[in-house]
Structure formats: C-alpha cells, structure tokens
Amino acid sequence: MSHTTIGKRKLLTRVRKVKGQAIALENTLEGEPDCMKVLQQIAAIKGAVNGLMKEVLEGHLREHLGAEDLSQEQRTEEVEQVILVLKSYLK
C-alpha cells in the first residue's frame, strides 16, 4: 500500500487547510485589504504547502528510496526523479 494511501486522511487535511487559506486570501483581496493581512495570508499558504510537500516527500523517500529491494539503477532513477521535482518546486 502506498504511503499516500496510508496517510490520505492527514494529507487531505493539509490540502483542505491550504484551500481554506487560499479562499481567505481571495476574500481579503476582494475587499479593501490591509497589506500586512495579505502578506500574512500568503506566508500561511506557503507554510501549509511546504508542510504538505515535506510530508509527501518524506514518505516517498522512506518508501521508495529506502526500499531494500531496489537495484542501484532503480535507486539512481528515483533520485533523479526527486531532484527534478525539487528543482521545479524550488524555482
């Protein structure tokens, strides 16, 4: 069973938190927003997304790269895939 399936409830909670924060930011921007409130909401969204990424990435590394039955070639391919995702995420 995949780590994303096992931790689905926890991940969905994190996604819903991000969604709620994005809606709050949208609602703030539709009014007459205070710059500090907007900045705080953006920071909260970024923190929530980072937490979600950390959770999924950690599970992936432990389950896929930590698997003892991987060949060196498979492990190298997994590492390359993770690096590509991280490069995209950190742009």
HELIX and SHEET records of a PDB file:
HELIX    1   1 HIS A    3  ILE A    6  1                                   4    
HELIX    2   2 LYS A    8  GLU A   30  1                                  23    
HELIX    3   3 CYS A   35  HIS A   60  1                                  26    
HELIX    4   4 LEU A   61  LEU A   65  3                                   5    
HELIX    5   5 GLN A   72  TYR A   89  1                                  18    
END                                                                             
